[in-house]
Amino acid sequence: MIPLANRKILSRFMLFGIVVTLYDMILHSLLVVIHLAFEWFELGLEEIIEHVFHTTRQQSQIIVFYLLWLMALCVLYCLWRALPGLYSRFKTQLLAVSSEYKSYIKDYWSEQSSIQKVKWLTSLTVSVSCLAFFAFI
């Protein structure tokens, strides 16, 4: 019997594997669902406008087109207004996390013996060399 903690790790690992192997299909399916939801919203809005204002199909489509543009521009304006605050919060969080990791790495490096430091530097050099070799061929 697999312990509960190991089952959670195994299930997360399997879910991660499924997402990695099927990311293109999952992304495509998600975009199709979003597109269909948008089309249903647009059709419903057209039908409501036709019924309430007694317009033709073409007139209601033009009205819906400009309403959707107005909604998109309002969302973009709100996003434009919110971006500086979001950027400053993200920047402070990123600086805090980076300083924490820098101190952690510095402490880890100072605890290592000279042999371990040489091993780390050698593996880093070989890794970067292989990456450059395979990336630029």
Secondary structure, 3 states (H helix, E strand, C coil): CCCHHHHHHHHHHHHHHHHHHCHHHHHHHHHHHHHHHHHHHHHHHHHHHHHHHCCCHHHHHHHHHHHHHHHHHHHHHHHHHHHHHHHHHHHHHHHHHHHHHHHHHHHHHHHCCHHHHHHHHHHHHHHHHHHHHHHCC
